[in-house]
Amino acid sequence: MFENNIIWILLVGLVGIWISLDFIQAMFSSIKEGKEGEGEQEQEEEEKEEKEEELEDRPSSNDNRDKLTGISKSDGPVAVTGASGYIGSRVVEDLMHQGYQVHACVRDVSNEKKVDHLLNLNQQGLEGSVELFESDLLEKGSYDKAFEGCSGIIHCGAALGFNRETPQEVYDGCFTQNEHVIESVKRAGTVKRFVFTSSFAAVGHPRPEGYVFTEKDWCGDNVEGYGGAWTEENISKNRDIAYAMAKANTEKMIYKAAEEDGNFEAISINPLHVIGPLMSDNHNQFFSWQFFIGQLLKGLDFGYWKERQLRGSTMLWNMVDVRDVARAHRLGTESPNAKNGSRYILSATDRSGEMFTWELQAKLKELFPEIEHIGGEEMEDGKPKEKTYDSPRSYCSLAIEELGLSTYSIEDTLKETGDSYKALNLL
């Protein structure tokens, strides 16, 4: 009995020793694994710190973005594309008034009809100066020389117009070829601000009467309102769709390019009905808004052209002075409030520039009493024969607030537009 107890005690003891050894082994293993885990964690943390230090040392778009606050004349020249055009010429003039050295990009520097009014600005005692550069949107690298050393680019140029080309050409000329300009901007390496002349066409979309558009609106926001017309396939068939889609897509393309590059910011100017004094008879562009002011002053009644109702015939005009448009472009390069992706609608600021066609007729009769007959829409008993659609509205409140834009009165704009037509013998 006693021997059996001894044997049992020995067995229990051996089991206890085995359990203890196993526990100790497991404990040591756990400690070892813990130390190894701690070592791996420490290594991971060290690697993370090394990566963070590497990123800190590497120039980043965010670092550059914080430094982008707008430009001044001391930062270097500003290049203007489409400089011989109606808006581009006024941009050049405005920049020179502020003392900028301007690189004016034109298709043909030898075309006196299109460039003489620019060169004449150098003879007017303005603080700034202008130099011509031959550039073509259709040619890659064409803007490289013009953009060298420039701190700002104001892109008013378009390879093709709106009315005389096919819809597909309108789209390609506005969007596809603008990629060439962005490539030249990147190669220059000095550009801080890029300002694109877009259009309200990139903003507006089918909405009921009374709707007020803002810079948050895009032309493709209400696809259903186009009745199936808003498609990429329809670009080649519908001029208005092609133009609006081209302007909107170009805006988005340049914002993305600027964000990816990190060295410059891109903003857009979105004007409505641009009128104002012409600097050259070349600015009486067919089917432009200033062209239709000239048609009214010639006494021509609006109607149809090739079975298409003429623009301006029965509509709500929302006018802005071309000189205000030019000033907004320059302020867009300078303002610290503007950031990449900023958009600025330009239209009637105090609602005085909002006029139905028949009201515009009456205002022109008041401003030009010497003209016997002012054209316009068909009237009956002092009222328009046909009801005019009361278009949705929009205002340039944001441009006034963020850019500090001040504007001409609509009466001064209309009077000086008409006077320029008379001075250039276009009436």
C-alpha positions in Angstrom: 0.0 0.0 0.0 2.8 2.4 1.0 4.7 1.4 -2.1 1.7 2.1 -4.3 1.4 5.6 -2.8 5.0 6.3 -3.4 4.7 5.3 -7.0 1.6 7.4 -7.4 3.3 10.4 -5.9 6.3 10.0 -8.2 4.0 9.8 -11.3 2.2 13.0 -10.3 5.5 14.7 -9.7 6.8 13.7 -13.1 3.6 14.9 -14.8 4.0 18.2 -12.9 7.6 18.6 -14.0 6.6 17.8 -17.6 3.8 20.4 -17.5 6.2 23.0 -15.9 8.8 22.4 -18.5 6.3 22.8 -21.3 5.0 26.0 -19.7 8.5 27.4 -19.3 9.2 26.5 -22.9 6.0 28.1 -24.1 6.8 31.2 -22.0 10.3 31.5 -23.4 8.9 31.1 -26.9 6.3 33.7 -26.3 8.9 36.1 -25.0 11.1 35.4 -28.0 8.2 35.9 -30.4 7.3 39.1 -28.5 10.8 40.4 -28.9 10.9 39.4 -32.5 7.5 41.2 -33.0 8.8 44.2 -31.2 11.8 44.1 -33.5 9.7 43.9 -36.6 7.5 46.7 -35.3 10.5 48.8 -34.6 11.9 48.0 -38.1 8.5 49.0 -39.7 8.5 52.2 -37.8 12.0 53.0 -38.8 11.1 52.3 -42.5 8.0 54.5 -42.1 10.1 57.3 -40.7 12.6 57.0 -43.5 9.8 57.1 -46.1 8.3 60.2 -44.4 11.7 61.9 -44.4 12.1 61.0 -48.1 8.7 62.5 -48.9 9.4 65.6 -46.9 12.6 66.1 -48.9 10.9 65.6 -52.2 9.2 68.6 -53.8 5.4 68.1 -53.8 2.5 69.7 -55.6 1.0 70.6 -52.2 4.2 72.4 -51.2 4.2 74.4 -54.4 0.4 75.0 -54.1 0.9 76.8 -50.8 3.3 79.2 -52.5 1.0 80.1 -55.4 -0.7 83.4 -54.5 -1.0 85.2 -57.8 1.4 87.2 -59.9 2.5 90.8 -60.4 4.4 92.6 -63.1 7.7 92.0 -61.2 7.3 88.2 -61.7 7.9 88.4 -65.4 6.0 88.7 -68.7 2.5 87.6 -69.3 1.6 85.8 -72.6 -1.7 86.3 -74.3 -2.9 83.9 -76.9 -5.4 85.0 -79.5 -4.0 88.5 -78.8 -5.3 90.0 -82.0 -8.9 89.0 -81.3 -11.7 91.1 -79.8 -11.2 90.0 -76.2 -7.4 89.3 -76.5 -6.6 92.8 -77.8 -8.3 94.3 -74.8 -6.4 92.0 -72.4 -3.1 93.1 -74.0 -4.1 96.7 -73.5 -5.2 96.3 -69.9 -2.0 94.5 -69.0 0.1 97.3 -70.6 -1.9 99.9 -68.6 -0.7 98.0 -65.5 2.9 98.0 -66.6 3.2 94.4 -67.8 5.6 93.1 -70.5 3.2 91.2 -72.8 4.0 88.4 -75.2 1.2 88.7 -77.7 0.6 85.4 -79.6 -0.8 85.7 -83.1 -1.0 83.4 -86.1 0.7 85.7 -88.5 2.9 88.6 -87.3 3.1 90.0 -90.8 -0.7 90.4 -91.1 -0.9 94.2 -90.6 -4.7 94.2 -90.5 -4.7 92.0 -87.4 -1.6 93.2 -85.5 -1.1 96.9 -86.2 -3.5 98.0 -83.5 -1.4 95.9 -81.0 1.9 97.4 -82.1 0.4 100.9 -81.9 -0.1 100.4 -78.2 3.7 100.7 -77.8 3.3 104.3 -79.1 0.6 105.4 -76.6 2.9 106.0 -73.6 1.6 103.1 -71.6 3.8 101.7 -68.8 4.0 98.3 -70.3 5.1 96.9 -73.6 4.0 94.3 -76.2 6.1 92.0 -78.3 4.6 89.8 -81.0 5.1 86.0 -81.2 3.9 83.8 -84.1 2.1 80.8 -82.7 -0.5 78.4 -83.9 -2.7 76.2 -81.8 -2.6 73.5 -84.4 1.2 73.1 -84.1 2.8 71.3 -81.1 5.4 73.3 -79.5 4.3 76.5 -81.3 4.0 78.4 -78.0 7.2 77.3 -76.4 9.2 80.4 -77.3 6.3 82.8 -76.4 5.9 81.2 -73.0 9.6 81.3 -72.0 10.1 83.2 -68.8 6.4 84.0 -68.4 4.7 84.0 -65.0 1.2 84.1 -66.4 -0.7 82.8 -69.4 -4.0 84.3 -70.5 -5.4 81.9 -73.1 -8.0 83.7 -75.3 -7.1 81.9 -78.5 -9.2 79.5 -80.4 -8.0 77.6 -83.5 -11.3 77.9 -85.2 -14.4 80.0 -84.8 -18.0 79.2 -83.9 -20.1 79.9 -87.0 -18.2 79.0 -90.1 -16.8 75.6 -89.2 -18.4 72.2 -88.7 -19.5 71.3 -85.2 -16.7 68.7 -85.0 -14.1 71.3 -86.0 -15.5 73.7 -83.4 -15.0 71.0 -80.7 -11.5 70.0 -81.9 -10.4 73.6 -82.2 -11.5 74.4 -78.7 -10.6 71.3 -76.8 -8.2 69.0 -78.6 -5.7 71.6 -79.6 -5.6 73.2 -76.2 -3.6 70.3 -75.0 -0.7 71.8 -77.0 -0.9 75.0 -75.0 -0.8 73.1 -71.7 2.3 71.2 -72.9 4.1 74.5 -73.6 3.1 75.8 -70.2 4.7 72.8 -68.5 7.8 73.1 -70.6 8.2 76.8 -69.7 8.5 75.9 -66.0 7.9 79.5 -64.9 4.2 79.9 -65.2 2.2 80.4 -61.9 -1.2 81.3 -63.3 -3.1 80.1 -66.3 -6.4 81.9 -67.2 -8.7 80.4 -69.8 -11.3 82.3 -71.7 -14.2 79.9 -71.4 -17.9 80.8 -71.9 -21.2 80.8 -70.1 -22.0 78.0 -72.5 -19.9 75.8 -70.2 -22.2 76.9 -67.3 -25.8 77.1 -68.6 -28.1 74.2 -69.1 -31.9 73.8 -69.5 -33.6 75.3 -66.5 -37.0 77.0 -66.0 -37.4 80.8 -66.2 -36.1 82.6 -63.2 -33.3 80.1 -62.3 -30.1 81.9 -61.3 -26.9 80.2 -62.4 -23.7 80.2 -60.4 -20.2 79.1 -60.9 -21.2 75.7 -59.5 -23.3 75.0 -62.5 -22.0 73.0 -65.5 -23.6 72.7 -68.9 -24.0 68.9 -68.6 -25.8 69.0 -65.2 -29.3 68.5 -66.7 -28.7 66.0 -69.5 -32.4 65.1 -69.6 -33.2 68.7 -70.4 -31.5 68.4 -73.8 -34.0 65.8 -75.0 -31.3 63.2 -75.9 -29.0 65.7 -77.7 -26.3 65.8 -75.0 -24.1 63.0 -76.2 -20.5 62.8 -77.5 -21.9 61.2 -80.6 -23.9 64.4 -81.3 -20.8 66.6 -81.2 -20.4 66.3 -85.0 -24.1 67.2 -85.6 -24.9 70.0 -83.1 -22.8 73.1 -83.0 -24.2 74.4 -79.7 -23.6 71.1 -78.0 -20.1 70.8 -79.5 -19.2 74.3 -78.3 -20.5 74.0 -74.8 -19.0 70.5 -74.3 -15.7 71.7 -75.7 -15.5 74.6 -73.3 -16.5 72.5 -70.3 -14.1 69.7 -71.1 -11.3 72.1 -71.7 -11.9 73.7 -68.3 -11.8 70.3 -66.6 -8.7 69.3 -68.5 -6.6 72.3 -67.6 -7.7 72.1 -63.9 -6.5 68.5 -63.8 -3.3 69.3 -65.6 -2.5 72.1 -63.2 -3.3 69.9 -60.2 -1.0 67.1 -61.5 1.8 69.5 -62.3 1.6 71.4 -59.0 3.6 74.4 -60.3 0.7 76.5 -61.7 -3.0 77.1 -61.0 -5.7 77.3 -63.7 -8.8 79.4 -63.6 -11.6 80.2 -66.1 -13.5 83.3 -67.1 -17.1 82.6 -68.2 -18.6 85.6 -69.9 -22.1 86.0 -71.4 -22.9 88.6 -74.0 -19.7 90.5 -74.5 -20.0 93.9 -76.2 -18.0 97.1 -76.1 -15.9 99.3 -78.3 -13.9 97.7 -81.2 -10.2 98.4 -81.5 -10.0 97.2 -85.1 -12.5 96.6 -87.9 -11.3 93.0 -87.7 -13.3 92.8 -84.5 -16.6 93.1 -86.2 -16.7 89.3 -86.1 -19.6 87.7 -88.0 -22.4 86.5 -85.6 -20.6 87.9 -82.5 -22.6 89.8 -80.0 -20.9 93.1 -80.9 -21.8 92.3 -84.5 -25.5 92.2 -83.7 -25.2 95.6 -82.0 -23.8 96.9 -85.2 -26.7 95.3 -87.1 -29.2 97.0 -84.9 -27.5 100.4 -85.5 -27.6 99.7 -89.2 -31.4 99.5 -88.9 -31.5 95.8 -89.8 -34.4 93.9 -88.3 -33.6 90.5 -87.0 -35.1 87.4 -88.5 -33.8 84.2 -90.0 -30.7 83.4 -91.9 -30.6 80.2 -93.9 -33.7 79.0 -92.0 -32.1 79.6 -88.7 -33.2 82.3 -86.3 -30.5 84.8 -85.7 -29.0 85.1 -82.3 -30.3 88.2 -80.5 -33.5 88.3 -82.4 -35.8 87.6 -79.5 -33.9 87.0 -76.3 -32.9 88.4 -73.0 -29.5 90.0 -73.3 -27.1 89.8 -70.4 -24.3 92.1 -71.4 -20.8 92.7 -70.1 -18.2 95.2 -71.4 -15.3 93.7 -73.2 -13.0 95.9 -71.2 -14.4 94.4 -68.0 -13.8 91.0 -69.4 -10.2 91.9 -70.1 -9.8 93.3 -66.6 -11.2 90.1 -65.1 -8.6 88.1 -66.9 -5.8 90.2 -65.6 -7.2 90.2 -62.0 -7.5 86.4 -62.3 -3.7 86.2 -62.7 -3.1 88.5 -59.8 -5.7 87.7 -57.1 -4.6 85.6 -54.1 -8.3 84.6 -53.7 -8.4 82.7 -57.0 -7.3 79.0 -56.7 -7.0 76.2 -59.1 -10.4 75.4 -60.5 -11.9 78.8 -59.8 -14.5 80.0 -62.3 -15.9 83.5 -62.7 -19.2 84.3 -64.5 -19.1 87.7 -66.2 -22.5 89.3 -66.9 -24.7 92.3 -65.9 -23.6 93.3 -62.4 -26.4 95.6 -61.4 -29.0 94.1 -63.7 -28.9 97.2 -66.0 -27.3 95.0 -68.6 -30.3 92.7 -68.6 -32.4 93.7 -71.5 -34.9 92.0 -73.8 -34.2 92.8 -77.5 -37.0 95.3 -77.7 -35.6 97.1 -74.6 -32.2 97.2 -76.1 -33.7 98.8 -79.2 -35.3 101.5 -77.1 -32.0 102.2 -75.3 -30.1 102.5 -78.6 -32.7 104.9 -79.9 -32.1 107.0 -76.8 -28.3 106.9 -77.1 -28.2 107.5 -80.9 -31.1 109.9 -81.7 -29.4 110.8 -85.0 -30.0 107.3 -86.3 -33.4 107.4 -88.0 -34.2 103.7 -87.6 -32.8 101.2 -85.1 -33.3 97.6 -86.1 -34.5 94.7 -83.9 -37.4 92.4 -83.4 -40.8 93.0 -84.9 -43.0 95.3 -82.7 -46.7 95.8 -82.5 -48.2 98.8 -80.6 -44.9 99.4 -78.8 -44.6 95.8 -77.7 -42.8 92.8 -79.2 -45.0 90.9 -81.5 -43.8 87.6 -80.1 -43.3 86.8 -76.4 -39.6 86.5 -75.6 -38.5 83.6 -73.5 -37.3 85.0 -70.1 -33.9 83.2 -69.9 -32.4 82.1 -66.6 -30.2 84.7 -65.0 -26.7 84.9 -63.7 -24.4 87.6 -62.2 -20.8 88.3 -61.8 -21.0 88.6 -58.0 -18.1 86.2 -57.4 -15.8 88.2 -59.7 -16.6 91.4 -57.9 -16.1 89.7 -54.5 -13.0 87.7 -55.1 -11.3 89.5 -57.9 -12.2 93.1 -57.0 -13.8 93.7 -60.4 -15.5 97.0 -61.1 -17.6 97.4 -64.2 -18.7 100.0 -66.8 -22.3 101.2 -66.8 -24.3 99.6 -69.6 -25.1 103.0 -71.1 -21.4 103.8 -71.4 -20.8 100.4 -72.9 -23.5 100.7 -75.5 -22.6 104.3 -76.4 -18.9 103.5 -76.9 -19.7 100.4 -78.9 -21.8 102.4 -81.3 -19.2 105.2 -81.4 -16.5 102.7 -82.3 -18.6 101.4 -85.2 -19.0 104.9 -86.5 -15.3 105.7 -86.1 -14.3 102.6 -88.0 -16.8 103.3 -90.8 -18.7 100.1 -90.1 -22.2 101.6 -90.1 
